Amino acid sequence: MEVEGHVSKVDGVWRVVVGVSLIPAFGTLYQRLTLPEATRYKKSQQQARRLADEEYDIDELKKKNEATVSVPEQQPTATHEEPSVSSSSSDIKPSDSSISAPPPENKTRQIREFVVYFSEWRHFKILLGTCMCWFLLDIAFYGINLNQNVVLQQIGFDGKTGSTAWEKLYRLAVGNIIITALGFVPGYYATILTVEWLGRKKIQLMGFLMEALFLAILAGRFHHLSKPAFIVCFALLQFFFNFGANSTTYIYPAEVFPTRFKAFAHGMSAACGKAGAIISALVFNTLSKKIGTPSVLWIFFACSIAGAGFTLLLPEVKMRDADLVYEEEQQEKRRLQRAA
């Protein structure tokens, strides 16, 4: 293409690249469609039915006790009236046998349980932490990664230089490879190798604080850093995005919530993250023109500091079984109900 000047062939190359990338995507889709239902989910459904039966039994036991207590109060003390007591007792028994089974679970009950569960601060603060950490992360992460042309321009790989169209495209591709290879990919592998050793909370807290550090350097010295220094700072920023909150914000909602509420809570957390990404994508260029790119980077710095603060609301989930914690809480609640 460079020698013969057939730049139009780039369109064919782009189509081949997109087509090849669909192969692993369809492979993943097939695996997901054929994936068996999780054992934890099945156990959660069985536990929910058991809890519903136990709550129903407790309510019926209270009603039965109230009825049993009220019967003697209504009976006269004379001995010749004793048959009426037995008849009253016999009246109670049929009513007990006619009690219908507890109704099956429905959406209303699930929503009510979700609201009750998260109405307690000890549970709500965890949901608040996962939602806000994901939201604040994506403001900074997508604000930078959706506008990498600013970074590529600073390091001289924005595609504006070059005598031919091929050379411009080549430099643009090299710039993106530099950004990805130096920080983006290594950060993911660092998380994979250390997440079970360091724990999720430490990695997320460290990631937010290191992001804040390098964002502050870039914001404060944006127009004064040399090209090598800028590349190093930006590569380290990308590294700690992925060796930090950009990995753990996915992990946390999947592990910190009980299976019974996990899908809803994870969905809310992810939705908050996408809201942050949308906001950042829409306002980055406008704000950059109005207040300048360094000022926008200071906003991202503030988001990273706030993300570190919200991380403190979250427990460490390494070696923590959310379903076991939930079961213990339910047992304590049932014990208090029986005592009452």
Secondary structure, DSSP 8 states (H G I E B T S, - for coil): -TTT--TTHHHHHHHHHHHHHHHHHHHHHHHHHT----HHHHHHHHHHHHHHHHHHHHHHHHHHHHHHHHHHHHS-S-GGGHHHHHHHHHHHHHHHHT--------HHHHHHHHHHHHTSHHHHHHHHHHHHHHHHHHHHHHHHHTTHHHHHHHHT-SS---SSHHHHHHHHHHHHHHHIIIIIHHHHHHHHHHHHHH-HHHHHHHHHHHHHHHHHHHHHTTTTS-HHHHHHHHHHHHHHHHTTHHHHHHHHHHHHS-HHHHHHHHHHHHHHHHHHHHHHHHHHHHHHHHH-HHHHHHHHHHHHHHHHHHHTTS---TT--HHHHHHHHHHHHHHHHHH-
